[in-house]
Amino acid sequence: MEKLPVENVGGSVEEAVKGEYHLDVATILKEGWQITLKSRMAINLGLFTCLMIGMLVSLLVSSQLGGIEVAIQDQRSATLLNIIVTLVVYPFIVGVEMMGIFHSVGLKTRAKLVFGFLKRGSWVAVSALLTSTLVTIGLTLFYLPGIFLAVALSLALPLVVEKKMSPIKAISISIQATRFQWFKIFAIYLILALAVLISALPVVMAGESELSFIAIAFFLFCLAYIVPLFYNVKGILYREIFGLQMEIAADQTKTINDTFSA
């Protein structure tokens, strides 16, 4: 079977580690919003699938630890539960992250893409565990190292899948590349976090009043846009920093399968 020609869209790893890329906060957020208006359903359904998987794993594991309440109250059990959930769920969550990347280059996705990267699942799980551990350690050191690592490592998992890097290399490359524009990336994430907080204000203000149901409904409605926006913005950041290799069909239309080769 004849191989399709490959086109690189956006940046590249070689340029990224030298800081040879440009990010504009306003432009990225605007593009992310425009993409979200057309693609939020796939990401929301994908995240809902991940949530169900996470809840199922939590219930199964906690039942072996004496129940969910016991598991949460005991530090060792809570840590073990968190590790297991991370290892199991992140190979599916990386599918949602890849949705954002594919959306950034004009591809349409479906919710079942969360199952499309399980061939790299073990590498993704190890990467997720390493990054979360590094961020947690950083947060214990006066918070600032943890905040730096949370931003610097936010694009590590897609590198494991799309560039087929090892966990250690993906972590290293992500830190090397993002440090050049760290404050802009942080600003983007901060704006999105503030959007979530503002959306939650009506819930806080309503308290237990009769308006609480309306406030919660409004908050969930906002999340249905803000959360997909977050993943689409991450996709744009990945495209601009590391680039994406795509196969171009004979009719020049960009295509993607439901699964991704390992």
N, C-alpha and C positions, 0 to 999 in steps of 0.2 A: 504494500500500500504506500502510495506516494506521500511523503511528509509535507505538511503545509508550511509555508514560510512563516518565520517568527518575527514579530515586530516588538521592539521595546518602547513602552509608553511611559513617559515621565523621566525621573532621574535614574541613577544607577548606584550600585553599592560602591563602586570605585570612586565616583564623584562625591557620594555622601560622606565617606570617611575623611574626605578632604575639606568638607564644608562647602562644596561647590553646588549649592542649591539655594533657592530663595523661597521664603514663605511670607505671604501677606495675610494677616489675621482676618481682616474684614472680607477679603476675596474668598478665602477658604470657607468661612462661616456662611457667606452668601451662597456659594456653590453647593455646600452641604445641605442648606435649607431647600434649595431648588430640587436637589436629588431626592431629599426626604419626602417631599410632596408627592413624588411619583413611586417611591419604593418602600415606604414605611411598613406596609403590610407583611412583606416577606420577612423583614427583620423582627417584627413583633411576634409573628407566629414561630419563628425560629427560637427566639428567646423564651417564649412560652413553653416550647418543647424542652429546652434546656432546664427551665424551672421545674417542670414535672419530673424530669430525670433526677435533678438534684434533690427534690423532695422525697422521691422514692428511695434513693440511695441513703439519705439521711434517716429515714424511718427504718430501713433494713439494718443499717449499722448501729443506730441508737438502740434498737431492740435487743441487740447482742451486748450492749453496754449497760443494760438495766433500765432502759427507757430514755426518752428525749430529755426529760427534766433532769435526770441523774447525769446524763452525758454532758449537759450544758453546765451544770453546777460544779462538776469535777474537772479540774484543769487538764489532767492527763487525758481524760476521755474526750473533752472538748477539742483538744489539740489533735488527737487521733481522728476524730470525726471530721474535722476541717481538712486534714491531709487527704483522707480517703475521698471526700467529696470533690476536692480540688483535682485529684488524679483522675477521677471518673468523669467529671462534668466538662473540664476544659477541652478535651478533644472534640466536644460538640460545640462549645462556645467559640472555638477558633473558626468554626464554619460561619458564625454570625460576623466575626471580624472580616472574613474573606468576602462576605456579601458586600460589606461597605467598600472594600477594595474593588470588587467587580463593578459595583454601581459607579465608582469614580471614573471608570473608563467606558461608561455607557452600556454595560451589560445588564440584562435582567436576570434576577435570581428567584428561586423558590425556596420555601421553608425547609424542604428536605435536604438542602445543601448542608445542614448541620451534621448530616451523616456522611458527607462526601469526603472527609479528610481523616477517617479512622485508620487508614494505612499508615499515617504519620502520628497516630494517636499516642504511642508510647513516648516519642520525642516531645510532643506537645505537652503531655502530662508532666514529664520531667522538667521541661522549661517553665511551666506554670508554677510548679512547686519551688524551683530555684528562685524565680523572680519574686514570688510572694514572700519567700523566706528572707531574701535580701531586703525587700521593702520593710518587712516587719522589724528586722534588725536595725535598719536605718531609722525607723520611727522611734525606737527606744533610745536613740542617740540624739536627743533634743529635737526630734521631729524633722529638722531640715534635711539631713541625709536621706531620710525615708521619702520625703516629698520629691527630692531630686531624683531618686531612683525610680519612684513611681512614674514620673514623667519620662525619664530616659529609657525605661524598659517597656514602655507602653506599646512599642511596635516590634517587640522581640518575637512573639508567637507567630505572626505572619511570615517572618523570615524563616522560621523552621519549616513552614508549609510551602510557601511560594518559592523561596530560594533553596529549600532543602538543606538548610544549615543544621549543624548539631546545636544542642541547647547552649553550650558554652560559647560557641562562635556567635550565635544569634544574640546572646546577651552582650558580648563584647562589641559587636558591630553596632548594635542599637545604641549603646552608650557613646561609642566613638562618634556616631553620626549626629545624634540629637543634641549633643553638648554645644554645637555651634549655634543652634537656634532654640536653645532650651527655653528661654524666657518667652518667646513667641508661642511655642507649643504649650507651655504652662498657662499663658494668657488665654489660649483657646479653651483649654480644659476648665480654667477658672470661670470663664464666661458661661460655659455649659452648666457647671456646678451651681452658679448663682441663679441660673434659670430654673433649676430644680428647686432651690430654696425659695425663690419667689413664688413658684407654683404651689409650694407647700404652706405658704403663709395663711391662706384661707382656712386650711385644716386646723392650724394652731389657733387662729382667732375664733373659729367656731366652737372649739372645745367639744363639750357634750351636748350642745344645744340642738335645736331642731334643724339647724342649717348644716350640721356636720355631714349628713349624707350628701348634700349638694356640694359641699366643699371637697369631700373625698372624690366624688365623681369628677369634679373639675380637675383635681390633682392627677387622677388617672388619665384623664383626657390629655392633659399637658404632657405626661410621661409618654403617651403613645406617639408623640412627635419628638420630644427631646431625646429619648433614648435612641431611636433610629438615627436622629441627627448626630448623636455622639459617634456611632459606629460609621456613619457615612463620612464624617469629618476625619476620623481616624484613617479611613480608606483614602481620602484625598491626601492626607499627610504622608501616608505610605507611598502613594503614587509619586508625589513630588520629591520625596527624599530618596527612596530606593528604586522606584520604577517597577513596572510589571511587564513580564514577557507574555505575549499573546500570539496565538496562531491565527493567521488571517486566511479566511476561506477564499476560494477563487472569485467569488462575487464581491470581495472586499468588505464583507460584513464580518463583524467580530462575533465569535461564537464561544460558548462554554458548555461543557458537559455537566451533568449532575454530580459526577465524581471527579476527583482530582488525582492524577497519577502520582504515585509515591516516588 
